[in-house]
Amino acid sequence: MQTAHLTALEAKHATLDQRIADEVHRPMPDAIRIHDLKKQKLRIKEEIAQAS
């Protein structure tokens, strides 16, 4: 059974994934923004792994 916290983390992870995809597909993607989003996504992924 998933907790509300784990569900929220997975939702944030999916949102960040979509934001990264959106940024990558822009005409002039911002590499720094992509890097920051990927770091946030990795932190959340690590938190999900610890919570599981």
mmCIF entry with sequence, helices, sheets and N, C-alpha, C, O atoms, coordinates in Angstrom:
data_MODEL
# 
_entry.id   MODEL 
# 
_entity.id                         1 
_entity.type                       polymer 
_entity.pdbx_number_of_molecules   1 
# 
_entity_poly.entity_id                      1 
_entity_poly.type                           'polypeptide(L)' 
_entity_poly.nstd_linkage                   no 
_entity_poly.nstd_monomer                   no 
_entity_poly.pdbx_seq_one_letter_code       MQTAHLTALEAKHATLDQRIADEVHRPMPDAIRIHDLKKQKLRIKEEIAQAS 
_entity_poly.pdbx_seq_one_letter_code_can   MQTAHLTALEAKHATLDQRIADEVHRPMPDAIRIHDLKKQKLRIKEEIAQAS 
_entity_poly.pdbx_strand_id                 A 
# 
loop_
_entity_poly_seq.entity_id 
_entity_poly_seq.num 
_entity_poly_seq.mon_id 
_entity_poly_seq.hetero 
1 1  MET n 
1 2  GLN n 
1 3  THR n 
1 4  ALA n 
1 5  HIS n 
1 6  LEU n 
1 7  THR n 
1 8  ALA n 
1 9  LEU n 
1 10 GLU n 
1 11 ALA n 
1 12 LYS n 
1 13 HIS n 
1 14 ALA n 
1 15 THR n 
1 16 LEU n 
1 17 ASP n 
1 18 GLN n 
1 19 ARG n 
1 20 ILE n 
1 21 ALA n 
1 22 ASP n 
1 23 GLU n 
1 24 VAL n 
1 25 HIS n 
1 26 ARG n 
1 27 PRO n 
1 28 MET n 
1 29 PRO n 
1 30 ASP n 
1 31 ALA n 
1 32 ILE n 
1 33 ARG n 
1 34 ILE n 
1 35 HIS n 
1 36 ASP n 
1 37 LEU n 
1 38 LYS n 
1 39 LYS n 
1 40 GLN n 
1 41 LYS n 
1 42 LEU n 
1 43 ARG n 
1 44 ILE n 
1 45 LYS n 
1 46 GLU n 
1 47 GLU n 
1 48 ILE n 
1 49 ALA n 
1 50 GLN n 
1 51 ALA n 
1 52 SER n 
# 
_struct_asym.id          A 
_struct_asym.entity_id   1 
# 
loop_
_struct_conf.conf_type_id 
_struct_conf.id 
_struct_conf.pdbx_PDB_helix_id 
_struct_conf.beg_label_comp_id 
_struct_conf.beg_label_asym_id 
_struct_conf.beg_label_seq_id 
_struct_conf.pdbx_beg_PDB_ins_code 
_struct_conf.end_label_comp_id 
_struct_conf.end_label_asym_id 
_struct_conf.end_label_seq_id 
_struct_conf.pdbx_end_PDB_ins_code 
_struct_conf.beg_auth_comp_id 
_struct_conf.beg_auth_asym_id 
_struct_conf.beg_auth_seq_id 
_struct_conf.end_auth_comp_id 
_struct_conf.end_auth_asym_id 
_struct_conf.end_auth_seq_id 
_struct_conf.pdbx_PDB_helix_class 
_struct_conf.details 
_struct_conf.pdbx_PDB_helix_length 
HELX_P HELX_P1 AA1 ALA A 4  ? VAL A 24 ? ALA A 4  VAL A 24 1 ? 21 
HELX_P HELX_P2 AA2 ALA A 31 ? ALA A 51 ? ALA A 31 ALA A 51 1 ? 21 
# 
_struct_conf_type.id          HELX_P 
_struct_conf_type.criteria    ? 
_struct_conf_type.reference   ? 
# 
loop_
_atom_site.group_PDB 
_atom_site.id 
_atom_site.type_symbol 
_atom_site.label_atom_id 
_atom_site.label_alt_id 
_atom_site.label_comp_id 
_atom_site.label_asym_id 
_atom_site.label_entity_id 
_atom_site.label_seq_id 
_atom_site.pdbx_PDB_ins_code 
_atom_site.Cartn_x 
_atom_site.Cartn_y 
_atom_site.Cartn_z 
_atom_site.occupancy 
_atom_site.B_iso_or_equiv 
_atom_site.pdbx_formal_charge 
_atom_site.auth_seq_id 
_atom_site.auth_comp_id 
_atom_site.auth_asym_id 
_atom_site.auth_atom_id 
_atom_site.pdbx_PDB_model_num 
ATOM 1   N N  . MET A 1 1  ? 0.833  -1.184 0.000   1.00 0.00 ? 1  MET A N  1 
ATOM 2   C CA . MET A 1 1  ? 0.000  0.000  0.000   1.00 0.00 ? 1  MET A CA 1 
ATOM 3   C C  . MET A 1 1  ? 0.877  1.248  0.000   1.00 0.00 ? 1  MET A C  1 
ATOM 4   O O  . MET A 1 1  ? 1.852  1.332  0.747   1.00 0.00 ? 1  MET A O  1 
ATOM 5   N N  . GLN A 1 2  ? 0.526  2.210  -0.838  1.00 0.00 ? 2  GLN A N  1 
ATOM 6   C CA . GLN A 1 2  ? 1.308  3.437  -0.924  1.00 0.00 ? 2  GLN A CA 1 
ATOM 7   C C  . GLN A 1 2  ? 0.784  4.468  0.068   1.00 0.00 ? 2  GLN A C  1 
ATOM 8   O O  . GLN A 1 2  ? -0.413 4.562  0.337   1.00 0.00 ? 2  GLN A O  1 
ATOM 9   N N  . THR A 1 3  ? 1.708  5.215  0.585   1.00 0.00 ? 3  THR A N  1 
ATOM 10  C CA . THR A 1 3  ? 1.321  6.305  1.474   1.00 0.00 ? 3  THR A CA 1 
ATOM 11  C C  . THR A 1 3  ? 1.036  7.552  0.647   1.00 0.00 ? 3  THR A C  1 
ATOM 12  O O  . THR A 1 3  ? 1.395  7.631  -0.528  1.00 0.00 ? 3  THR A O  1 
ATOM 13  N N  . ALA A 1 4  ? 0.393  8.513  1.273   1.00 0.00 ? 4  ALA A N  1 
ATOM 14  C CA . ALA A 1 4  ? 0.100  9.773  0.585   1.00 0.00 ? 4  ALA A CA 1 
ATOM 15  C C  . ALA A 1 4  ? 1.400  10.475 0.208   1.00 0.00 ? 4  ALA A C  1 
ATOM 16  O O  . ALA A 1 4  ? 1.489  11.106 -0.845  1.00 0.00 ? 4  ALA A O  1 
ATOM 17  N N  . HIS A 1 5  ? 2.413  10.361 1.078   1.00 0.00 ? 5  HIS A N  1 
ATOM 18  C CA . HIS A 1 5  ? 3.706  10.994 0.804   1.00 0.00 ? 5  HIS A CA 1 
ATOM 19  C C  . HIS A 1 5  ? 4.349  10.393 -0.443  1.00 0.00 ? 5  HIS A C  1 
ATOM 20  O O  . HIS A 1 5  ? 4.850  11.122 -1.299  1.00 0.00 ? 5  HIS A O  1 
ATOM 21  N N  . LEU A 1 6  ? 4.334  9.068  -0.546  1.00 0.00 ? 6  LEU A N  1 
ATOM 22  C CA . LEU A 1 6  ? 4.926  8.402  -1.703  1.00 0.00 ? 6  LEU A CA 1 
ATOM 23  C C  . LEU A 1 6  ? 4.177  8.762  -2.981  1.00 0.00 ? 6  LEU A C  1 
ATOM 24  O O  . LEU A 1 6  ? 4.791  8.982  -4.025  1.00 0.00 ? 6  LEU A O  1 
ATOM 25  N N  . THR A 1 7  ? 2.867  8.822  -2.899  1.00 0.00 ? 7  THR A N  1 
ATOM 26  C CA . THR A 1 7  ? 2.053  9.207  -4.052  1.00 0.00 ? 7  THR A CA 1 
ATOM 27  C C  . THR A 1 7  ? 2.371  10.635 -4.489  1.00 0.00 ? 7  THR A C  1 
ATOM 28  O O  . THR A 1 7  ? 2.464  10.921 -5.683  1.00 0.00 ? 7  THR A O  1 
ATOM 29  N N  . ALA A 1 8  ? 2.536  11.519 -3.523  1.00 0.00 ? 8  ALA A N  1 
ATOM 30  C CA . ALA A 1 8  ? 2.875  12.914 -3.834  1.00 0.00 ? 8  ALA A CA 1 
ATOM 31  C C  . ALA A 1 8  ? 4.251  13.007 -4.490  1.00 0.00 ? 8  ALA A C  1 
ATOM 32  O O  . ALA A 1 8  ? 4.441  13.764 -5.443  1.00 0.00 ? 8  ALA A O  1 
ATOM 33  N N  . LEU A 1 9  ? 5.209  12.235 -3.977  1.00 0.00 ? 9  LEU A N  1 
ATOM 34  C CA . LEU A 1 9  ? 6.548  12.242 -4.574  1.00 0.00 ? 9  LEU A CA 1 
ATOM 35  C C  . LEU A 1 9  ? 6.506  11.739 -6.012  1.00 0.00 ? 9  LEU A C  1 
ATOM 36  O O  . LEU A 1 9  ? 7.160  12.305 -6.889  1.00 0.00 ? 9  LEU A O  1 
ATOM 37  N N  . GLU A 1 10 ? 5.743  10.684 -6.256  1.00 0.00 ? 10 GLU A N  1 
ATOM 38  C CA . GLU A 1 10 ? 5.643  10.147 -7.614  1.00 0.00 ? 10 GLU A CA 1 
ATOM 39  C C  . GLU A 1 10 ? 4.984  11.156 -8.555  1.00 0.00 ? 10 GLU A C  1 
ATOM 40  O O  . GLU A 1 10 ? 5.352  11.250 -9.726  1.00 0.00 ? 10 GLU A O  1 
ATOM 41  N N  . ALA A 1 11 ? 4.023  11.900 -8.047  1.00 0.00 ? 11 ALA A N  1 
ATOM 42  C CA . ALA A 1 11 ? 3.375  12.932 -8.864  1.00 0.00 ? 11 ALA A CA 1 
ATOM 43  C C  . ALA A 1 11 ? 4.364  14.053 -9.191  1.00 0.00 ? 11 ALA A C  1 
ATOM 44  O O  . ALA A 1 11 ? 4.409  14.531 -10.325 1.00 0.00 ? 11 ALA A O  1 
ATOM 45  N N  . LYS A 1 12 ? 5.156  14.471 -8.200  1.00 0.00 ? 12 LYS A N  1 
ATOM 46  C CA . LYS A 1 12 ? 6.178  15.504 -8.437  1.00 0.00 ? 12 LYS A CA 1 
ATOM 47  C C  . LYS A 1 12 ? 7.198  15.016 -9.456  1.00 0.00 ? 12 LYS A C  1 
ATOM 48  O O  . LYS A 1 12 ? 7.631  15.778 -10.320 1.00 0.00 ? 12 LYS A O  1 
ATOM 49  N N  . HIS A 1 13 ? 7.587  13.733 -9.354  1.00 0.00 ? 13 HIS A N  1 
ATOM 50  C CA . HIS A 1 13 ? 8.556  13.144 -10.271 1.00 0.00 ? 13 HIS A CA 1 
ATOM 51  C C  . HIS A 1 13 ? 8.013  13.188 -11.700 1.00 0.00 ? 13 HIS A C  1 
ATOM 52  O O  . HIS A 1 13 ? 8.732  13.552 -12.630 1.00 0.00 ? 13 HIS A O  1 
ATOM 53  N N  . ALA A 1 14 ? 6.752  12.819 -11.868 1.00 0.00 ? 14 ALA A N  1 
ATOM 54  C CA . ALA A 1 14 ? 6.133  12.830 -13.194 1.00 0.00 ? 14 ALA A CA 1 
ATOM 55  C C  . ALA A 1 14 ? 6.026  14.254 -13.741 1.00 0.00 ? 14 ALA A C  1 
ATOM 56  O O  . ALA A 1 14 ? 6.236  14.487 -14.932 1.00 0.00 ? 14 ALA A O  1 
ATOM 57  N N  . THR A 1 15 ? 5.697  15.203 -12.861 1.00 0.00 ? 15 THR A N  1 
ATOM 58  C CA . THR A 1 15 ? 5.604  16.604 -13.283 1.00 0.00 ? 15 THR A CA 1 
ATOM 59  C C  . THR A 1 15 ? 6.956  17.124 -13.758 1.00 0.00 ? 15 THR A C  1 
ATOM 60  O O  . THR A 1 15 ? 7.049  17.802 -14.781 1.00 0.00 ? 15 THR A O  1 
ATOM 61  N N  . LEU A 1 16 ? 7.998  16.800 -13.004 1.00 0.00 ? 16 LEU A N  1 
ATOM 62  C CA . LEU A 1 16 ? 9.341  17.230 -13.406 1.00 0.00 ? 16 LEU A CA 1 
ATOM 63  C C  . LEU A 1 16 ? 9.735  16.593 -14.734 1.00 0.00 ? 16 LEU A C  1 
ATOM 64  O O  . LEU A 1 16 ? 10.353 17.242 -15.577 1.00 0.00 ? 16 LEU A O  1 
ATOM 65  N N  . ASP A 1 17 ? 9.382  15.337 -14.918 1.00 0.00 ? 17 ASP A N  1 
ATOM 66  C CA . ASP A 1 17 ? 9.681  14.648 -16.172 1.00 0.00 ? 17 ASP A CA 1 
ATOM 67  C C  . ASP A 1 17 ? 9.024  15.382 -17.339 1.00 0.00 ? 17 ASP A C  1 
ATOM 68  O O  . ASP A 1 17 ? 9.640  15.563 -18.389 1.00 0.00 ? 17 ASP A O  1 
ATOM 69  N N  . GLN A 1 18 ? 7.779  15.801 -17.155 1.00 0.00 ? 18 GLN A N  1 
ATOM 70  C CA . GLN A 1 18 ? 7.068  16.540 -18.209 1.00 0.00 ? 18 GLN A CA 1 
ATOM 71  C C  . GLN A 1 18 ? 7.700  17.908 -18.441 1.00 0.00 ? 18 GLN A C  1 
ATOM 72  O O  . GLN A 1 18 ? 7.823  18.344 -19.586 1.00 0.00 ? 18 GLN A O  1 
ATOM 73  N N  . ARG A 1 19 ? 8.102  18.592 -17.366 1.00 0.00 ? 19 ARG A N  1 
ATOM 74  C CA . ARG A 1 19 ? 8.734  19.905 -17.508 1.00 0.00 ? 19 ARG A CA 1 
ATOM 75  C C  . ARG A 1 19 ? 10.056 19.795 -18.256 1.00 0.00 ? 19 ARG A C  1 
ATOM 76  O O  . ARG A 1 19 ? 10.390 20.666 -19.059 1.00 0.00 ? 19 ARG A O  1 
ATOM 77  N N  . ILE A 1 20 ? 10.817 18.721 -17.993 1.00 0.00 ? 20 ILE A N  1 
ATOM 78  C CA . ILE A 1 20 ? 12.081 18.495 -18.713 1.00 0.00 ? 20 ILE A CA 1 
ATOM 79  C C  . ILE A 1 20 ? 11.794 18.276 -20.195 1.00 0.00 ? 20 ILE A C  1 
ATOM 80  O O  . ILE A 1 20 ? 12.453 18.863 -21.053 1.00 0.00 ? 20 ILE A O  1 
ATOM 81  N N  . ALA A 1 21 ? 10.815 17.436 -20.492 1.00 0.00 ? 21 ALA A N  1 
ATOM 82  C CA . ALA A 1 21 ? 10.463 17.166 -21.896 1.00 0.00 ? 21 ALA A CA 1 
ATOM 83  C C  . ALA A 1 21 ? 10.018 18.441 -22.602 1.00 0.00 ? 21 ALA A C  1 
ATOM 84  O O  . ALA A 1 21 ? 10.395 18.687 -23.748 1.00 0.00 ? 21 ALA A O  1 
ATOM 85  N N  . ASP A 1 22 ? 9.220  19.246 -21.921 1.00 0.00 ? 22 ASP A N  1 
ATOM 86  C CA . ASP A 1 22 ? 8.770  20.511 -22.510 1.00 0.00 ? 22 ASP A CA 1 
ATOM 87  C C  . ASP A 1 22 ? 9.948  21.433 -22.819 1.00 0.00 ? 22 ASP A C  1 
ATOM 88  O O  . ASP A 1 22 ? 10.004 22.048 -23.883 1.00 0.00 ? 22 ASP A O  1 
ATOM 89  N N  . GLU A 1 23 ? 10.877 21.519 -21.888 1.00 0.00 ? 23 GLU A N  1 
ATOM 90  C CA . GLU A 1 23 ? 12.045 22.396 -22.067 1.00 0.00 ? 23 GLU A CA 1 
ATOM 91  C C  . GLU A 1 23 ? 12.935 21.893 -23.199 1.00 0.00 ? 23 GLU A C  1 
ATOM 92  O O  . GLU A 1 23 ? 13.438 22.689 -23.991 1.00 0.00 ? 23 GLU A O  1 
ATOM 93  N N  . VAL A 1 24 ? 13.132 20.588 -23.280 1.00 0.00 ? 24 VAL A N  1 
ATOM 94  C CA . VAL A 1 24 ? 13.988 20.004 -24.321 1.00 0.00 ? 24 VAL A CA 1 
ATOM 95  C C  . VAL A 1 24 ? 13.420 20.273 -25.711 1.00 0.00 ? 24 VAL A C  1 
ATOM 96  O O  . VAL A 1 24 ? 14.174 20.450 -26.669 1.00 0.00 ? 24 VAL A O  1 
ATOM 97  N N  . HIS A 1 25 ? 12.099 20.303 -25.823 1.00 0.00 ? 25 HIS A N  1 
ATOM 98  C CA . HIS A 1 25 ? 11.473 20.469 -27.126 1.00 0.00 ? 25 HIS A CA 1 
ATOM 99  C C  . HIS A 1 25 ? 11.208 21.924 -27.513 1.00 0.00 ? 25 HIS A C  1 
ATOM 100 O O  . HIS A 1 25 ? 10.621 22.192 -28.561 1.00 0.00 ? 25 HIS A O  1 
ATOM 101 N N  . ARG A 1 26 ? 11.636 22.849 -26.677 1.00 0.00 ? 26 ARG A N  1 
ATOM 102 C CA . ARG A 1 26 ? 11.514 24.272 -27.045 1.00 0.00 ? 26 ARG A CA 1 
ATOM 103 C C  . ARG A 1 26 ? 12.512 24.582 -28.162 1.00 0.00 ? 26 ARG A C  1 
ATOM 104 O O  . ARG A 1 26 ? 13.507 23.875 -28.319 1.00 0.00 ? 26 ARG A O  1 
ATOM 105 N N  . PRO A 1 27 ? 12.250 25.629 -28.931 1.00 0.00 ? 27 PRO A N  1 
ATOM 106 C CA . PRO A 1 27 ? 13.198 25.987 -30.005 1.00 0.00 ? 27 PRO A CA 1 
ATOM 107 C C  . PRO A 1 27 ? 14.620 26.260 -29.492 1.00 0.00 ? 27 PRO A C  1 
ATOM 108 O O  . PRO A 1 27 ? 15.591 25.879 -30.145 1.00 0.00 ? 27 PRO A O  1 
ATOM 109 N N  . MET A 1 28 ? 14.748 26.906 -28.343 1.00 0.00 ? 28 MET A N  1 
ATOM 110 C CA . MET A 1 28 ? 16.073 27.162 -27.772 1.00 0.00 ? 28 MET A CA 1 
ATOM 111 C C  . MET A 1 28 ? 16.064 26.730 -26.296 1.00 0.00 ? 28 MET A C  1 
ATOM 112 O O  . MET A 1 28 ? 15.886 27.560 -25.405 1.00 0.00 ? 28 MET A O  1 
ATOM 113 N N  . PRO A 1 29 ? 16.256 25.425 -26.045 1.00 0.00 ? 29 PRO A N  1 
ATOM 114 C CA . PRO A 1 29 ? 16.187 24.934 -24.670 1.00 0.00 ? 29 PRO A CA 1 
ATOM 115 C C  . PRO A 1 29 ? 17.260 25.568 -23.782 1.00 0.00 ? 29 PRO A C  1 
ATOM 116 O O  . PRO A 1 29 ? 18.375 25.838 -24.229 1.00 0.00 ? 29 PRO A O  1 
ATOM 117 N N  . ASP A 1 30 ? 16.908 25.796 -22.537 1.00 0.00 ? 30 ASP A N  1 
ATOM 118 C CA . ASP A 1 30 ? 17.821 26.364 -21.549 1.00 0.00 ? 30 ASP A CA 1 
ATOM 119 C C  . ASP A 1 30 ? 18.520 25.205 -20.824 1.00 0.00 ? 30 ASP A C  1 
ATOM 120 O O  . ASP A 1 30 ? 17.911 24.521 -20.001 1.00 0.00 ? 30 ASP A O  1 
ATOM 121 N N  . ALA A 1 31 ? 19.789 24.997 -21.137 1.00 0.00 ? 31 ALA A N  1 
ATOM 122 C CA . ALA A 1 31 ? 20.547 23.875 -20.582 1.00 0.00 ? 31 ALA A CA 1 
ATOM 123 C C  . ALA A 1 31 ? 20.639 23.942 -19.062 1.00 0.00 ? 31 ALA A C  1 
ATOM 124 O O  . ALA A 1 31 ? 20.596 22.908 -18.395 1.00 0.00 ? 31 ALA A O  1 
ATOM 125 N N  . ILE A 1 32 ? 20.765 25.130 -18.514 1.00 0.00 ? 32 ILE A N  1 
ATOM 126 C CA . ILE A 1 32 ? 20.869 25.273 -17.056 1.00 0.00 ? 32 ILE A CA 1 
ATOM 127 C C  . ILE A 1 32 ? 19.554 24.871 -16.407 1.00 0.00 ? 32 ILE A C  1 
ATOM 128 O O  . ILE A 1 32 ? 19.551 24.175 -15.392 1.00 0.00 ? 32 ILE A O  1 
ATOM 129 N N  . ARG A 1 33 ? 18.443 25.300 -16.980 1.00 0.00 ? 33 ARG A N  1 
ATOM 130 C CA . ARG A 1 33 ? 17.125 24.936 -16.449 1.00 0.00 ? 33 ARG A CA 1 
ATOM 131 C C  . ARG A 1 33 ? 16.923 23.422 -16.520 1.00 0.00 ? 33 ARG A C  1 
ATOM 132 O O  . ARG A 1 33 ? 16.421 22.821 -15.570 1.00 0.00 ? 33 ARG A O  1 
ATOM 133 N N  . ILE A 1 34 ? 17.307 22.808 -17.629 1.00 0.00 ? 34 ILE A N  1 
ATOM 134 C CA . ILE A 1 34 ? 17.186 21.353 -17.775 1.00 0.00 ? 34 ILE A CA 1 
ATOM 135 C C  . ILE A 1 34 ? 18.020 20.655 -16.699 1.00 0.00 ? 34 ILE A C  1 
ATOM 136 O O  . ILE A 1 34 ? 17.561 19.699 -16.074 1.00 0.00 ? 34 ILE A O  1 
ATOM 137 N N  . HIS A 1 35 ? 19.227 21.130 -16.489 1.00 0.00 ? 35 HIS A N  1 
ATOM 138 C CA . HIS A 1 35 ? 20.109 20.550 -15.479 1.00 0.00 ? 35 HIS A CA 1 
ATOM 139 C C  . HIS A 1 35 ? 19.486 20.652 -14.089 1.00 0.00 ? 35 HIS A C  1 
ATOM 140 O O  . HIS A 1 35 ? 19.500 19.685 -13.328 1.00 0.00 ? 35 HIS A O  1 
ATOM 141 N N  . ASP A 1 36 ? 18.944 21.811 -13.762 1.00 0.00 ? 36 ASP A N  1 
ATOM 142 C CA . ASP A 1 36 ? 18.307 21.999 -12.457 1.00 0.00 ? 36 ASP A CA 1 
ATOM 143 C C  . ASP A 1 36 ? 17.095 21.082 -12.284 1.00 0.00 ? 36 ASP A C  1 
ATOM 144 O O  . ASP A 1 36 ? 16.912 20.486 -11.223 1.00 0.00 ? 36 ASP A O  1 
ATOM 145 N N  . LEU A 1 37 ? 16.280 20.969 -13.314 1.00 0.00 ? 37 LEU A N  1 
ATOM 146 C CA . LEU A 1 37 ? 15.113 20.098 -13.244 1.00 0.00 ? 37 LEU A CA 1 
ATOM 147 C C  . LEU A 1 37 ? 15.526 18.642 -13.067 1.00 0.00 ? 37 LEU A C  1 
ATOM 148 O O  . LEU A 1 37 ? 14.897 17.905 -12.308 1.00 0.00 ? 37 LEU A O  1 
ATOM 149 N N  . LYS A 1 38 ? 16.577 18.227 -13.760 1.00 0.00 ? 38 LYS A N  1 
ATOM 150 C CA . LYS A 1 38 ? 17.050 16.844 -13.631 1.00 0.00 ? 38 LYS A CA 1 
ATOM 151 C C  . LYS A 1 38 ? 17.587 16.572 -12.232 1.00 0.00 ? 38 LYS A C  1 
ATOM 152 O O  . LYS A 1 38 ? 17.404 15.475 -11.703 1.00 0.00 ? 38 LYS A O  1 
ATOM 153 N N  . LYS A 1 39 ? 18.252 17.562 -11.625 1.00 0.00 ? 39 LYS A N  1 
ATOM 154 C CA . LYS A 1 39 ? 18.738 17.396 -10.254 1.00 0.00 ? 39 LYS A CA 1 
ATOM 155 C C  . LYS A 1 39 ? 17.569 17.237 -9.287  1.00 0.00 ? 39 LYS A C  1 
ATOM 156 O O  . LYS A 1 39 ? 17.608 16.397 -8.389  1.00 0.00 ? 39 LYS A O  1 
ATOM 157 N N  . GLN A 1 40 ? 16.525 18.051 -9.477  1.00 0.00 ? 40 GLN A N  1 
ATOM 158 C CA . GLN A 1 40 ? 15.340 17.942 -8.628  1.00 0.00 ? 40 GLN A CA 1 
ATOM 159 C C  . GLN A 1 40 ? 14.690 16.570 -8.789  1.00 0.00 ? 40 GLN A C  1 
ATOM 160 O O  . GLN A 1 40 ? 14.270 15.949 -7.813  1.00 0.00 ? 40 GLN A O  1 
ATOM 161 N N  . LYS A 1 41 ? 14.615 16.114 -10.026 1.00 0.00 ? 41 LYS A N  1 
ATOM 162 C CA . LYS A 1 41 ? 14.003 14.821 -10.316 1.00 0.00 ? 41 LYS A CA 1 
ATOM 163 C C  . LYS A 1 41 ? 14.803 13.690 -9.656  1.00 0.00 ? 41 LYS A C  1 
ATOM 164 O O  . LYS A 1 41 ? 14.222 12.751 -9.113  1.00 0.00 ? 41 LYS A O  1 
ATOM 165 N N  . LEU A 1 42 ? 16.119 13.783 -9.704  1.00 0.00 ? 42 LEU A N  1 
ATOM 166 C CA . LEU A 1 42 ? 16.968 12.764 -9.090  1.00 0.00 ? 42 LEU A CA 1 
ATOM 167 C C  . LEU A 1 42 ? 16.776 12.745 -7.572  1.00 0.00 ? 42 LEU A C  1 
ATOM 168 O O  . LEU A 1 42 ? 16.700 11.671 -6.975  1.00 0.00 ? 42 LEU A O  1 
ATOM 169 N N  . ARG A 1 43 ? 16.696 13.921 -6.942  1.00 0.00 ? 43 ARG A N  1 
ATOM 170 C CA . ARG A 1 43 ? 16.470 13.983 -5.491  1.00 0.00 ? 43 ARG A CA 1 
ATOM 171 C C  . ARG A 1 43 ? 15.160 13.311 -5.112  1.00 0.00 ? 43 ARG A C  1 
ATOM 172 O O  . ARG A 1 43 ? 15.084 12.582 -4.123  1.00 0.00 ? 43 ARG A O  1 
ATOM 173 N N  . ILE A 1 44 ? 14.136 13.562 -5.907  1.00 0.00 ? 44 ILE A N  1 
ATOM 174 C CA . ILE A 1 44 ? 12.836 12.958 -5.626  1.00 0.00 ? 44 ILE A CA 1 
ATOM 175 C C  . ILE A 1 44 ? 12.893 11.446 -5.853  1.00 0.00 ? 44 ILE A C  1 
ATOM 176 O O  . ILE A 1 44 ? 12.306 10.681 -5.087  1.00 0.00 ? 44 ILE A O  1 
ATOM 177 N N  . LYS A 1 45 ? 13.589 11.019 -6.889  1.00 0.00 ? 45 LYS A N  1 
ATOM 178 C CA . LYS A 1 45 ? 13.733 9.587  -7.147  1.00 0.00 ? 45 LYS A CA 1 
ATOM 179 C C  . LYS A 1 45 ? 14.430 8.895  -5.974  1.00 0.00 ? 45 LYS A C  1 
ATOM 180 O O  . LYS A 1 45 ? 14.036 7.801  -5.571  1.00 0.00 ? 45 LYS A O  1 
ATOM 181 N N  . GLU A 1 46 ? 15.459 9.531  -5.434  1.00 0.00 ? 46 GLU A N  1 
ATOM 182 C CA . GLU A 1 46 ? 16.168 8.964  -4.285  1.00 0.00 ? 46 GLU A CA 1 
ATOM 183 C C  . GLU A 1 46 ? 15.253 8.904  -3.068  1.00 0.00 ? 46 GLU A C  1 
ATOM 184 O O  . GLU A 1 46 ? 15.291 7.938  -2.306  1.00 0.00 ? 46 GLU A O  1 
ATOM 185 N N  . GLU A 1 47 ? 14.431 9.936  -2.884  1.00 0.00 ? 47 GLU A N  1 
ATOM 186 C CA . GLU A 1 47 ? 13.506 9.965  -1.749  1.00 0.00 ? 47 GLU A CA 1 
ATOM 187 C C  . GLU A 1 47 ? 12.438 8.865  -1.906  1.00 0.00 ? 47 GLU A C  1 
ATOM 188 O O  . GLU A 1 47 ? 12.039 8.236  -0.926  1.00 0.00 ? 47 GLU A O  1 
ATOM 189 N N  . ILE A 1 48 ? 11.987 8.646  -3.139  1.00 0.00 ? 48 ILE A N  1 
ATOM 190 C CA . ILE A 1 48 ? 11.021 7.580  -3.400  1.00 0.00 ? 48 ILE A CA 1 
ATOM 191 C C  . ILE A 1 48 ? 11.650 6.228  -3.059  1.00 0.00 ? 48 ILE A C  1 
ATOM 192 O O  . ILE A 1 48 ? 11.005 5.382  -2.439  1.00 0.00 ? 48 ILE A O  1 
ATOM 193 N N  . ALA A 1 49 ? 12.900 6.025  -3.461  1.00 0.00 ? 49 ALA A N  1 
ATOM 194 C CA . ALA A 1 49 ? 13.581 4.751  -3.187  1.00 0.00 ? 49 ALA A CA 1 
ATOM 195 C C  . ALA A 1 49 ? 13.708 4.518  -1.683  1.00 0.00 ? 49 ALA A C  1 
ATOM 196 O O  . ALA A 1 49 ? 13.561 3.387  -1.220  1.00 0.00 ? 49 ALA A O  1 
ATOM 197 N N  . GLN A 1 50 ? 13.977 5.565  -0.925  1.00 0.00 ? 50 GLN A N  1 
ATOM 198 C CA . GLN A 1 50 ? 14.098 5.434  0.525   1.00 0.00 ? 50 GLN A CA 1 
ATOM 199 C C  . GLN A 1 50 ? 12.741 5.152  1.164   1.00 0.00 ? 50 GLN A C  1 
ATOM 200 O O  . GLN A 1 50 ? 12.658 4.414  2.146   1.00 0.00 ? 50 GLN A O  1 
ATOM 201 N N  . ALA A 1 51 ? 11.693 5.728  0.621   1.00 0.00 ? 51 ALA A N  1 
ATOM 202 C CA . ALA A 1 51 ? 10.353 5.567  1.195   1.00 0.00 ? 51 ALA A CA 1 
ATOM 203 C C  . ALA A 1 51 ? 9.742  4.207  0.846   1.00 0.00 ? 51 ALA A C  1 
ATOM 204 O O  . ALA A 1 51 ? 8.823  3.746  1.521   1.00 0.00 ? 51 ALA A O  1 
ATOM 205 N N  . SER A 1 52 ? 10.250 3.576  -0.197  1.00 0.00 ? 52 SER A N  1 
ATOM 206 C CA . SER A 1 52 ? 9.679  2.288  -0.624  1.00 0.00 ? 52 SER A CA 1 
ATOM 207 C C  . SER A 1 52 ? 10.130 1.146  0.246   1.00 0.00 ? 52 SER A C  1 
ATOM 208 O O  . SER A 1 52 ? 9.737  0.002  0.016   1.00 0.00 ? 52 SER A O  1 
# 
